[in-house]
Amino acid sequence: MNLSKMIELANGSGGTLYLMALLLLIALTVIIERSRHLLNMQQAGVELMDQLRQDPQLQTAAAQALLKRHASQPHVRVIQALDQEPAENSRETAAGHLEEALMHEVPLLDRSLWVLDTVITLAPLLGLFGTIVGMFHAFSVLDDVQNGASQVTGGIAEALIATACGLFIAMLGLVFFNWLSTRVRVIVHQLETLKVMLLNRRDALQAPNAVRLKAV
């Protein structure tokens, strides 16, 4: 299929194929950006929790380097929330403040996923609309008695391309939306686990200042 034929099909769909190409571009942009961001965040969580198991006080050079490298990640901000906790506060108070810090981070994890969700819903509807517009063009040739039937058949086949494109975009988006949502749930679990780890080490060390961080 050459370029001129593709343009003809796009025009025959009432321009909906152009819109679906834009939706596909948006979906791919969100998928690539969120995948990289969430995978980096998940890896940072794994590294920070491993370091916390080895060094509960997070005062070694390796721990400080790791904290500095992942300073933009929510896990470090949760650790810093405990660092700012007064030593005289009880475990319940510290847990409440950590939960507050965690709740500030969670809404940022699924940022832009609503765009992918919208594309998944909109693409099939837009494809169906393009097919309906294409059907109008296909049946408009029935006045031609000799070639009308063949032109209608070909027109219907071309009109269905819009529906196929919409379904393809929706299926692609759905697979990655579910995968990205799973990554978000994993990171939320990491943050919850990190909160418990910090509180347990705070109690075990009998010194709230033991987990205080140097400047990162």
C-alpha positions in Angstrom: 0.0 0.0 0.0 1.6 3.2 -1.2 1.4 6.7 0.4 -1.3 8.0 -2.0 -3.6 5.0 -1.2 -3.1 5.6 2.5 -4.0 9.2 2.1 -7.1 8.3 0.1 -8.2 5.8 2.8 -7.6 8.5 5.5 -9.7 11.0 3.6 -12.4 8.4 3.0 -12.7 7.8 6.7 -13.6 11.5 7.3 -10.1 12.2 8.6 -10.5 9.9 11.6 -7.4 7.9 10.5 -5.3 11.0 11.0 -6.7 11.4 14.5 -6.0 7.8 15.2 -2.4 8.2 14.1 -2.2 11.1 16.6 -3.7 8.9 19.3 -1.1 6.2 18.5 1.7 8.7 18.8 0.4 9.9 22.1 0.0 6.4 23.4 3.5 5.4 22.5 4.9 8.6 24.0 3.2 7.9 27.4 4.2 4.2 27.2 7.8 4.9 26.6 8.1 7.8 29.1 6.2 6.0 31.9 7.9 2.7 31.4 11.4 4.2 31.8 10.4 6.4 34.7 8.6 3.6 36.7 11.3 1.0 36.0 14.0 3.4 37.2 11.9 4.1 40.3 11.3 0.4 41.0 15.0 -0.3 40.7 15.8 2.6 43.0 13.4 1.1 45.6 15.1 -2.3 45.4 18.6 -0.7 45.8 17.6 1.5 48.7 15.9 -1.3 50.7 18.8 -3.6 50.2 21.1 -0.8 51.4 18.9 -0.2 54.4 19.1 -3.9 55.4 22.9 -3.8 55.3 23.2 -0.3 56.9 20.3 0.6 59.1 21.8 4.0 59.9 22.4 4.9 56.3 25.6 6.6 57.2 28.2 4.8 55.1 29.7 6.3 52.0 27.9 3.8 49.8 24.6 4.6 51.4 25.1 8.4 51.0 26.1 7.9 47.4 23.0 5.9 46.8 20.8 8.5 48.4 22.3 11.2 46.4 21.9 9.3 43.1 18.2 8.6 43.8 17.5 11.9 45.4 14.6 12.6 43.0 12.8 9.3 43.9 9.9 9.0 46.3 11.7 6.4 48.4 14.3 9.0 49.4 11.7 11.6 50.3 10.0 9.0 52.6 13.4 8.4 54.3 13.9 12.2 54.6 10.5 12.4 56.3 11.7 10.2 59.1 15.0 12.2 59.2 12.9 15.3 60.0 11.0 13.5 62.8 11.8 14.8 66.3 13.5 12.2 68.5 10.9 12.4 71.3 8.0 11.5 69.0 6.4 8.1 69.6 6.3 5.3 67.0 2.6 6.1 66.3 3.3 9.7 65.6 6.3 8.9 63.4 4.2 6.3 61.5 1.5 8.9 60.9 4.0 11.4 59.5 5.6 8.7 57.2 2.1 7.7 56.0 1.4 11.4 55.2 4.6 11.6 53.2 3.8 8.4 51.4 0.3 9.6 50.5 1.8 12.7 48.9 3.9 10.5 46.7 1.4 8.0 45.5 -0.7 10.3 43.3 2.5 11.2 41.3 3.2 7.5 40.4 0.3 7.1 37.9 0.7 10.5 36.4 -0.2 10.5 32.6 -1.8 7.0 32.8 -5.2 8.7 32.5 -4.1 9.8 29.0 -3.4 6.1 28.0 -6.7 5.1 29.5 -8.5 7.8 27.4 -6.7 6.6 24.3 -7.9 3.0 25.0 -11.5 4.1 25.3 -11.5 6.6 22.4 -9.6 4.7 19.7 -12.3 2.0 19.0 -15.1 4.6 19.1 -13.1 6.8 16.7 -12.5 3.8 14.5 -16.2 2.9 14.4 -17.0 6.5 13.5 -14.5 6.3 10.6 -16.0 3.1 9.4 -19.5 4.6 9.4 -18.3 7.6 7.4 -16.6 5.2 5.0 -19.8 3.3 4.6 -21.6 6.5 3.5 -19.0 7.0 0.8 -19.2 3.3 -0.2 -23.0 3.3 -0.6 -22.9 6.6 -2.4 -21.9 4.8 -5.6 -25.0 2.7 -5.9 -26.3 4.9 -8.7 -23.7 3.3 -11.0 -25.6 0.2 -12.0 -22.7 -1.5 -13.7 -19.9 -1.0 -11.2 -21.9 -0.2 -8.1 -21.8 -3.6 -6.4 -18.0 -4.0 -6.8 -17.3 -0.5 -5.6 -19.6 -0.9 -2.6 -17.8 -4.1 -1.6 -14.4 -2.5 -2.0 -15.6 0.6 -0.1 -16.8 -1.5 2.8 -13.5 -3.3 3.1 -11.6 0.0 3.1 -14.0 1.5 5.6 -13.4 -1.4 8.0 -9.7 -0.4 8.2 -10.6 2.4 10.5 -12.2 0.0 13.0 -9.2 -2.4 12.7 -6.8 0.5 13.5 -8.9 1.6 16.4 -9.0 -1.9 17.9 -5.2 -2.3 17.4 -4.5 0.9 19.2 -6.8 0.0 22.0 -5.3 -3.5 22.4 -1.8 -2.1 22.4 -2.7 0.5 24.9 -4.5 -1.9 27.2 -1.6 -4.3 27.4 0.8 -1.5 28.4 -1.8 0.2 30.7 -2.1 -3.0 32.7 1.7 -3.5 32.8 2.3 0.1 34.0 -0.5 -0.2 36.6 1.2 -3.3 37.9 4.5 -1.3 38.2 2.7 1.4 40.1 1.3 -1.2 42.6 4.8 -2.7 43.0 6.2 0.7 43.8 3.4 1.5 46.3 4.2 -1.8 48.0 7.9 -0.8 48.1 7.0 2.5 49.8 4.8 0.7 52.4 7.6 -1.8 53.0 10.1 0.9 53.3 8.0 2.8 55.9 7.8 -0.4 58.1 11.5 -1.0 57.7 12.3 2.5 58.8 10.0 2.4 61.8 11.4 -1.0 62.9 15.0 0.2 62.7 14.1 3.4 64.5 12.8 1.3 67.4 15.6 -1.3 67.3 18.4 1.3 67.4 16.8 3.1 70.3 18.0 6.3 68.7 15.8 8.2 66.3 18.8 10.2 65.1 20.5 7.0 63.9 18.8 7.1 60.5 19.3 10.8 59.9 20.8 11.6 56.5 23.6 13.8 55.5 22.9 16.5 52.9 22.0 14.9 49.6 
